[in-house]
Amino acid sequence: LLNDPDLILLDEPTDGIDPVGRRNIRDILRRLSQEGKTIFLNSHLLSEVERISDAISVLKNGRVIKHGAVEELTSLEGQYQIELFNGQEKLPDICRRLNIDFSEKRPFTIHSKNDSDLNRFIDQIRLAQLKIKAIIPKKLTLEDYFIDIIKD
């Protein structure tokens, strides 16, 4: 870093480093990225990659098989975890009335085909005078995503 390079290539920069050191390295990499530096990071510690990368490429047999923003690759399109302050048990009936797929396993999850389904669902929750604690888009960890695409 002494010569202020525009391109930085790193191989497993946080492997074998204690938690404080890993955080320091992540902070340095974020700062360098904000300064406009391009950082190529190779790592098998996918939780670290997920925390600091804007975009990733997945290689298999020396070829890029997937590339994109971490958020884009790990999001589960149309799936939302629903948490209420009260009346969680009423959610399956609301979903059935609206013909929205859902999973009752904890956490309760809906599978919305589009934004209007999600909004109709929220409107029904409010009509039932239930209080929304959180609606969280579901996503995979980068590790789960990686394993899913590599095994195919």
N, C-alpha and C positions, 0 to 999 in steps of 0.2 A: 504493500500500500504506500510505500515511501515515495514512489514516482507518480502518485496520483493517477493510476490507470483508469481508463474508461470502461474496460472489460476486466472482470475478475472471475477466474476459474477456481472453484473450490471442490475438493474431494473429501467427503465425510468430515466437514469442519467441526462437528460437535460430537463425533464418536469418541467415547472414552473420557468425556469432559463432565465434571460435576455439574449439578443443576445451576449453581451461581455462574459458572463459566459459560454454560449453554445460553443462559439469559443474556450475559454480556455480549456473546457472539451474535445472538439474534438482534440485539440493540444496535450493534455496529453495522450489521448487514442492512437493517432498515434505514439507518442514517445514510449509508452509502447509496442505497436505492433512491432515497429522497433527493440526493444530490445529483441524480441522473446517471449513476453508474449502472452498467449491465452486469448482473451476477449470474453465472452459471454454477449451479450447485448440484453435485452428485451425492446422493445419500440413500442409504437403506433405512434410515430412521424417518419413516414417512410422517410421523406426527410432527417432527421438526420441519420437514418440507412444507407440510400443510400450514404451519404457523407463520412462515416467513415468505412464502412464494406467491407471486402474483399469477404466474402461469406455470404449468408443468408439461413435460413431455414424458411419456412412458415408452421405454424401449423394450423390445423383445427381439432376441436374436440379432441385435445390432441395428434394428430398424425402429423408427418412431411409429408406434401404432395408435397413439392418442396424444392430442395436444390441445390445451385450452386453459382457461382460467380455472383455478381450483374450485371456486364456488359453482361454476357452470358444470364441471365434471362430477361433482359430488352431490349435487342437489337431486332430490327425488321429485320430479315434476308433478305438481298437483297434490302432493301429500303434505298434510299439516297436522301437527300435534295440537290437540285442544285441551286447555286446562281452564276449569271454571272455579270460582270461589264457592259456588253452591250448585246443586242440581245436576251433577255430572251424570247421574243415572238417567236423565231425560234425553241425553244426546242420541242414543240409538233410535228412539221414536222419531225425533226430528229428522234424522238421516233417512229413515224409511219413508216418511211422508214426502220428502224432497227427492227420493230416489238417488241418494248419494251413497256411494260405497264407503264402508268404514270398517275399522278393526277395533274391537272392544278390549283387546289386550292392552295392558298398561304400557305406555301412555295411550289414551284414546286417540285414534288417528282417522282423519277423513281422507278420501281419495277424490279430489275435486277434478272434474273434467275441464273446467274453465273458471275464470274469475267470477262470472255471474253465479255459478253454483256456490262458490265460497261466500259471496255476498248475500245470497238468499239464505244460506245456512246461518250467517251472523245475524241477519234480520230476524230469523225465527228464534234464535237464542235471546235476543233482546225482547221480542214479543212475549216470550215465556218468563220474562223478568229475571233471567239468569245473569250473573255477573261474570264477565270474561276476565280470566287471570292472564292467559297468554294464548296466542295462536302462533305457533312456531313452524316455519317450513322445515320439513324433515330432510335430512341429508345423510349420506354415508360418510364414514371416515375415509380419508385418502387411502388408508391401508385396505379397507373393505373394497373400495373401488378398484384398486390395483389388483387385488387377488381375483376379483370377478372378471376383469378383462384379460388377465394373464392366463387364467385357466381355460378360457375359450380359445 
